[in-house]
């Protein structure tokens, strides 16, 4: 694969990841955390 094509693919992957971060994932929480940080890190 030539270097230009490889760089374009890397750039496209980065663009896709940034778009996913911008949109966020639907976790079914409607933006509200129903847990406390200590509950997640209980030992």
NUBANU-212489 format. One record per atom (N, C-alpha, C, CB): residue in one letter; x, y, z. Coordinates in steps of 0.1 Angstrom, whole numbers, padded with zeros to 4 digits, always signed. Glycine has a CB too. Layout:
REM NUBANU-212489
aXYZ
...
REM end
This chain:
REM NUBANU-212489
x+0009-0012+0000
x+0000+0000+0000
x+0009+0012+0000
x-0010+0000+0012
x+0006+0022-0008
x+0014+0034-0008
x+0011+0043+0004
x+0013+0042-0021
x+0021+0051+0007
x+0021+0059+0019
x+0009+0069+0019
x+0034+0067+0020
x+0006+0075+0008
x-0006+0084+0007
x-0019+0077+0010
x-0006+0091-0007
x-0021+0065+0005
x-0033+0058+0007
x-0034+0054+0022
x-0034+0045-0002
x-0023+0050+0028
x-0023+0046+0042
x-0026+0058+0051
x-0009+0041+0046
x-0020+0070+0048
x-0023+0082+0055
x-0038+0086+0054
x-0014+0093+0051
x-0044+0084+0042
x-0058+0088+0040
x-0067+0078+0049
x-0062+0087+0026
x-0063+0066+0049
x-0071+0056+0057
x-0070+0059+0072
x-0066+0042+0055
x-0058+0063+0076
x-0056+0067+0091
x-0064+0079+0094
x-0041+0069+0094
x-0064+0089+0085
x-0072+0101+0087
x-0087+0098+0087
x-0069+0112+0076
x-0091+0090+0078
x-0105+0086+0078
x-0109+0079+0091
x-0108+0077+0066
x-0101+0070+0096
x-0104+0063+0109
x-0105+0074+0120
x-0093+0053+0112
x-0096+0083+0120
x-0096+0094+0131
x-0109+0102+0130
x-0084+0102+0130
x-0113+0105+0118
x-0125+0113+0116
x-0137+0105+0121
x-0127+0116+0100
x-0137+0092+0118
x-0149+0084+0123
x-0149+0083+0138
x-0148+0070+0117
x-0137+0082+0145
x-0137+0082+0159
x-0141+0095+0165
x-0123+0078+0164
x-0136+0106+0159
x-0140+0119+0165
x-0155+0121+0163
x-0133+0130+0157
x-0161+0117+0153
x-0176+0118+0151
x-0183+0109+0161
x-0180+0113+0137
x-0178+0097+0164
x-0184+0089+0175
x-0184+0096+0188
x-0178+0075+0175
x-0172+0102+0191
x-0171+0109+0204
x-0180+0122+0204
x-0156+0114+0206
x-0181+0128+0193
x-0190+0140+0193
x-0205+0136+0195
x-0189+0147+0179
x-0209+0126+0189
x-0223+0121+0190
x-0225+0114+0204
x-0227+0112+0179
x-0216+0107+0208
x-0217+0099+0221
x-0225+0086+0218
x-0225+0107+0231
x-0224+0077+0227
x-0231+0064+0226
x-0244+0064+0234
x-0222+0053+0231
x-0254+0058+0229
x-0267+0057+0236
x-0266+0045+0246
x-0279+0055+0226
x-0265+0049+0259
x-0264+0039+0269
x-0277+0037+0277
x-0253+0043+0279
x-0287+0044+0273
x-0300+0042+0279
x-0301+0050+0292
x-0303+0028+0282
x-0292+0059+0296
x-0292+0066+0308
x-0298+0080+0307
x-0278+0067+0314
x-0301+0084+0294
x-0306+0098+0291
x-0298+0108+0298
x-0321+0099+0296
x-0285+0106+0299
x-0276+0116+0304
x-0275+0117+0319
x-0280+0129+0300
x-0281+0108+0326
x-0281+0107+0341
x-0274+0095+0346
x-0295+0108+0347
x-0264+0097+0355
x-0258+0086+0362
x-0266+0082+0374
x-0243+0089+0365
x-0270+0070+0375
x-0278+0065+0386
x-0269+0058+0397
x-0289+0056+0382
x-0256+0059+0395
x-0247+0053+0404
x-0237+0064+0410
x-0239+0042+0397
x-0230+0060+0420
x-0220+0069+0426
x-0207+0064+0422
x-0222+0071+0441
x-0197+0072+0422
x-0183+0069+0418
x-0178+0058+0428
x-0174+0081+0419
x-0181+0060+0441
x-0176+0050+0451
x-0182+0036+0448
x-0180+0055+0465
x-0194+0035+0443
x-0200+0022+0440
x-0192+0015+0429
x-0215+0024+0436
x-0187+0023+0420
x-0180+0017+0409
x-0166+0012+0413
x-0178+0027+0397
x-0160+0018+0423
x-0147+0016+0428
x-0146+0009+0441
x-0139+0028+0428
x-0157+0003+0445
x-0157-0004+0458
x-0147-0016+0458
x-0172-0009+0462
x-0141-0018+0469
x-0131-0028+0470
x-0136-0039+0480
x-0118-0023+0475
REM end
